[in-house]
Structures are given as structure tokens and as C-alpha cells.
Amino acid sequence: MVILVLVKPVPDPEKYNEIQIDPQTKRILRQDAAAVLDPASKCALEEALRIKSEVEAASGDARCEVIALSMAPQTNRDKILECLAMGADAGYLLSDPAFGGADTYATSYVLAEGAKAILAAEELDAFDLIIAGNESADGATSHVPVQVAEWLGLPHLARVCELQIQREGAEGQEGAGGTPVIAATKKTEEMLLTFRCEEPALVAVTRDINKPRHISAMGIVKARKKPLTIWTNDDLKLDEAKIGAAGSPTKAGELMTPDLSRGGRDLTEEDGSAADAAKAILALLRKEGLGA
């Protein structure tokens, strides 16, 4: 079994005040922004690692491989290493200035083409399962997972809070030797709904599906020996009219920095008594249309 996990580095929420945006391109200057692995991406990876453990424990002969895939600047290579340290078996980073400025449409296209390239490189027919976080901490659109699935022609389900790989016999009964079936549960306002489909499929999980594991010192050591591949557009050979800002139907509007300055006046002894000062304050408020 091979599971592909879509992960994304995002600006560190503890340092949002340091984020800078290029006024010309309207892009976040990500090379200068402190980044972390998106929380929902970590949940997606944790879920893949849990399934890997269950598959390998159920059968000593069965092997399950978890591959992490991301599109990000090369300065975020350490975030792919973090995925490897958590337990992923291999990592792929799609990184090229030509990918910059992409909206969700262009981003999902590059990720889908990257997934196809991994299949070719790993000599695989298909991934058994693709898992992604339901939405990222920065964009929070929930678009990318389902768009990737559409590019790849896969069934997909979003907002999944519980995920199981079951095996069904010929008559729909669970059994060790049956056909693998993905059982994905999502919350609605009224109830929990469970959907079932055969592999392959793409599932977007919510942050309450699990609690990601802590990275161990041994995990960090092992990560250094695991394959991490960086591909540029020279490797993928994608049409530059379909990627980055050029391939993005969504365009950023004008940027405005609000003026947060405030006026003020010092009241001193020359303004008279406290009662006189109060009258002066009330007069100023009325002048600004703030008093009754």
C-alpha cells in the first residue's frame, strides 16, 4: 500500500506581525517569512502513519509506504525533513520561482502533476490513498485537496473526522482477505455520515481527527537517511501558462495599509479645574461627532 500525503508549509502564526507582502506582485515574501508545517497537514501525515502501522501489523508481509509531497520554496526543505522525521518514508518538494504567486487552481495543478511524476519515478500504477489537510492555516479555502482529486480523476471526500481502511468480502462483509475499502466519516450539523469507496481515493481530514505525534531524536536521525527529492519545472516540464501567477484565474486586488494613528491633546493646569477639563473633553468629542 502506498499513501501520498499533501503537506504545506505556512507562515508561523506566532510571527504574523513579521509577514511582508510585495506591493507589486501582491505575494507574501515567503523566503523571508518564518514557516511551520501546517497543523492540518501534520494531522494528515499522522493519519497516514497510523494506517501504515495498522496495515503492517495486520500482516507481517504487507508493507505500506508513506510519501510526503509539497509545493513550496526551497527554503522550506526542512519542513519536508520534519515529515520524514515524523515517519514518512520519502519526501518530494516541488520548488521553482515559476510556481510562485499561484492560486488554488494553479497550485492543485502543479501538485497533481507532481503526483503523476512520483508515480512514474516510483514505478507505481496509482496511489492507494491520498490524504491532505482539509484547509491550510493561511489560505483556509479547502479548495486544493478536492481540486487535486479532480485533476487526478479520483473520488474525494472533505471534512473527514474519522478514517478507516477495511476489507470486504464478496458479499460486503468485513474480512481479512477481502477488497480494501476506505470508510470515511464526516460531521454535518445534524449527524455523522460515513462514506465507503474502493481505493484509490483522496480524503481531506480535519484537525480533530487525531493528535500528531512528537518527533523523536531517533526520528531526526533516520530522516537524514531517507530520500528527499526536489523537482523544479525543468524536471516536471509544465506549461508556464498553466502555473504560478500566469496560470491563476484568481488575481489579488489593491493593497491598502490602514492608518491606525490617533490624534490627541494634553490637558494642563491652564485648562482650569477638573470640571473645566471635563467640559473641554466633552466639547472635543462633540466636535468629532462622538458625543450626545
FENQUIBEL-V550741 format. One record per backbone hydrogen bond with DSSP energy under -0.5 kcal/mol. NH is the residue of the N-H (numbers start at 1). CO is the residue of the C=O. E is the energy in kcal/mol with one decimal. If there is no record, write none. Layout:
BEGIN
NH:CO:E
NH:CO:E
END
This chain:
BEGIN
3:65:-3.1
4:129:-2.4
5:67:-3.2
6:4:-0.5
6:131:-2.3
7:5:-0.6
7:69:-2.7
10:36:-2.9
12:34:-2.9
15:12:-2.3
16:13:-0.9
18:15:-1.8
19:16:-1.4
22:27:-2.8
26:22:-2.3
29:20:-2.7
30:28:-2.1
32:29:-1.5
33:29:-0.6
33:30:-0.6
36:10:-2.7
38:8:-2.6
42:38:-2.0
43:39:-1.7
44:40:-2.0
45:41:-2.5
46:42:-2.6
47:43:-2.2
48:44:-1.9
49:45:-2.4
50:46:-2.2
51:47:-2.3
52:48:-2.3
53:49:-2.1
54:50:-2.2
55:51:-2.8
56:52:-2.4
57:53:-2.0
58:54:-2.1
59:55:-1.1
62:59:-0.6
65:1:-2.8
67:3:-2.8
67:65:-0.5
68:90:-2.6
69:5:-2.8
70:92:-1.9
72:70:-0.5
72:94:-1.6
76:73:-2.2
77:74:-1.7
79:76:-1.4
80:76:-0.8
80:77:-0.7
81:77:-1.8
82:78:-1.7
83:79:-1.4
84:80:-2.0
85:81:-2.4
86:82:-1.8
87:83:-1.2
88:83:-2.2
89:66:-2.4
90:66:-1.3
91:227:-2.2
92:68:-2.6
93:229:-2.9
94:70:-3.3
95:93:-0.7
95:231:-2.5
99:96:-2.2
100:97:-1.3
102:99:-0.9
107:103:-2.5
108:104:-2.6
109:105:-1.6
110:106:-2.1
111:107:-2.5
112:108:-2.4
113:109:-2.4
114:110:-2.5
115:111:-2.5
116:112:-1.9
117:113:-2.0
118:114:-2.1
119:115:-2.1
120:116:-1.9
121:117:-2.6
122:118:-3.1
123:119:-0.5
123:120:-0.6
124:119:-2.9
128:2:-1.8
129:2:-1.3
130:201:-2.2
131:4:-2.6
132:203:-2.1
133:6:-0.6
134:205:-2.9
140:136:-0.5
146:142:-0.5
147:143:-2.2
148:144:-2.8
149:145:-2.1
150:146:-2.0
151:147:-2.5
152:148:-2.1
153:149:-0.8
153:150:-0.6
154:149:-2.8
155:200:-0.5
157:202:-1.6
160:204:-2.6
161:185:-2.9
162:185:-1.4
164:183:-2.3
166:164:-0.6
166:181:-3.1
168:179:-2.4
169:173:-4.6
172:169:-1.6
175:167:-3.0
178:175:-1.3
179:168:-2.8
181:166:-3.7
182:197:-3.4
183:164:-3.0
183:181:-0.6
184:182:-0.6
184:195:-2.9
185:162:-2.9
186:193:-2.7
187:159:-0.7
188:191:-2.5
193:186:-2.7
195:184:-3.2
195:193:-0.5
197:182:-1.9
199:180:-0.9
200:128:-0.5
202:155:-2.4
203:130:-2.8
204:157:-2.7
205:132:-2.7
205:203:-0.6
206:160:-2.5
209:206:-1.3
210:207:-0.5
212:210:-0.5
220:216:-1.8
221:217:-1.9
222:218:-2.6
223:219:-2.0
224:220:-1.0
224:221:-0.6
225:222:-1.6
226:223:-1.2
227:89:-0.5
229:91:-2.8
231:93:-2.6
231:229:-0.5
235:232:-1.0
236:232:-1.8
237:233:-3.1
242:239:-2.3
245:100:-1.3
247:243:-1.6
248:245:-1.3
249:247:-0.6
258:256:-0.7
260:258:-0.9
268:266:-0.6
271:268:-1.9
272:269:-1.8
277:273:-2.5
278:274:-2.3
279:275:-2.1
280:276:-2.1
281:277:-2.4
282:278:-2.5
283:279:-2.1
284:280:-2.0
285:281:-2.3
286:282:-2.3
287:283:-2.1
288:284:-1.4
289:286:-1.3
290:285:-3.2
291:285:-0.7
END
